[in-house]
Each structure stands twice: as C-alpha cells, then as structure tokens.
Amino acid sequence: MLLEIDNLTKVYRRGVRANDGISVQVDAGQVLGLLGHNGAGKSTLLNQVVGSVKPTAGTIRIDGHDPVADPDLTRRLCSLQPQAQLPFQGITPRQAIEIMARIRGASRRRARQRTGELLAALDLEPWVDQVGQRLSGGVQRLTAFCMAAAEPGRLVMFDEPTNDVDPVRRRLLWAQVRALGEAGCAVVLVTHNVVEAERVVQRLVLLDQGRVVAQGTPSELRGDSVDRLRLELVAVDEATARRLAGELTGAEPAVVAGRRVAVPIEPSAVATILTWAQQEREAGRVDEFAVTPVSLEDVYIRLVGAENSGTEEVDHAALAA
C-alpha cells in the first residue's frame, strides 16, 4: 500500500477530537473518496498526511515513510490542493502552474508541456495570461487543481477541488482525476459532490465526527439498496405535499420537506408510480417529479442522520434504510 493510516487520532485543545481512530489504506492507481459533513475531520486528516499537523496518536506511512519524521521526503512524495483558496494576486494561471511544476522537479520543457495540457483539458485557455485578482473563484480553483496535478507526487490529494467550479468544467476535472489514477498515482479526493465523484472513485470512506462510519466500494456501501429507486416530487404547496405523502406511504414512509416529497419504490412499481405522478401533475397538484436510483448520498445520510449530514437536503434521509 502506498498510503497506510492506522488508528490515527488528533485531539486539539479542550479535548476536541478531529480524528478518532481512523484507519485507511490507499494503493497506487487507486482513487479514494473521503465523504463527510463540515467538521467531520477530512481536512485535518489530509494535513496530517502531508506532515503539517502532528498526530496525537496512531501512525501514517507513505511508501513506508513517516511524514512527521521525514517531512522533506513527504513533500516530494505528496501533492496537495488545500481547501483554502490560494492567493493569485499578480500571477497568471500559466505562471502559477509552471512555477509549481518546476518547484516539484519538472524540467522547464516538461513544466510548459504539462501546463499547456492541463489548461487545454480544463478549457482554461481564455484566462491563461490574466492576473489572478481578475479571475473568478472557479478559475482560481481550477488553477489550484492544475498546480497540484502538473507534476504530481506518488500520492495526490485534493480537498474540495470543485468548489465554485461550473458543471462543464467539473466534468473535465473529474476526467483529470481519473487520468492521475490511471497513471499510477494514489489519489485521495475530499468532496461533498458524491454523486459526481462516484464516477471516479474506486473506494469511499465515510466520516462522521472524526470517525470512520463505513468504507468500501460504491457497490459495497449501497448493499441491499443497489437496486432501489426513489420517487421525488415537488407539490404545489405544503399541504398538498403532506396529502400526497400519505397516499404514497407503503412499506416505508415518504419523507416530506416543505413542498418536496421523496419515497423509496420497488423497480416493479415504476410504471404505476409514473402514471400516478403524471396524473397528479396534469391535475395541477404536482409541479415536477423524477424517479432516480438510491445514491451514495442517501446511504451517507442514513448512516449519520440528516441532522449531521451538513446538508439541507433532508428528503433522502430514510430512503436507503
């Protein structure tokens, strides 16, 4: 294993446990996703891996080396895009990416080549020579991603890389994450966008209050929910939503949040449910509806509870149960 984390614990002042006995492994060529609400301990975990925060207990090994004992080697082995936005005042995306590639040991020719490849792949060419203070938050975020990916270490970590990034370029970014794994890097990806990240990761670790609550492949985490579906609809008003939820409730209750209703359904019932929903829309009681698979986000909310999930989307709380 390229990255081995064993029983890692980080306790801050006043006894706050940011990480509590975390054990995770990531192999070369594998993309691992870290999912958790705000304050679940994801960024603290990454900061300990790169050696900027010292663990209270437990061990970390990167290719057999201790990042605390050998920080210089760790910097060579690891690339990190931090969660905080980097300062780009007075520097262009092209300059920032080339400089970081050179710092990480790329030749001048290699740095220019790799910078050009990433700027083209992420459709950033219109902004390559604009100074940072004139760039949007999304372009700055993509530039920071390129800085970590231009001359990557054997372990590459991205902390919320798609924050502020538009949907088209998010898809392009995921393709580059996938390419890093295919090139043999071990990749750790922290994201809230689990629906999109699911297309990229081989394994997921779900964190809650500093602890691992589940880990495995997307299929393993879904378990019995892998073939489940859910109906989501938006009623014309809250009273109608509650009434429709009563009509839909069967073996499992529907979940109501304002005008939104969500309920798990069996695949065999899809045709009947769609006919019913279409009739309700034609009658003016439903604004919109959709049938979708149970997602990993649903699984996460089931495990940690909607109150701890860090999201207002409470509609899915009971759907993967």
Summary of the structure (lengths in Angstrom):
residues: 321
radius of gyration: 22.3
end to end distance: 33.3
largest distance: 68.5
contacts: 1059
relative contact order: 0.13
helix: 41%
strand: 26%
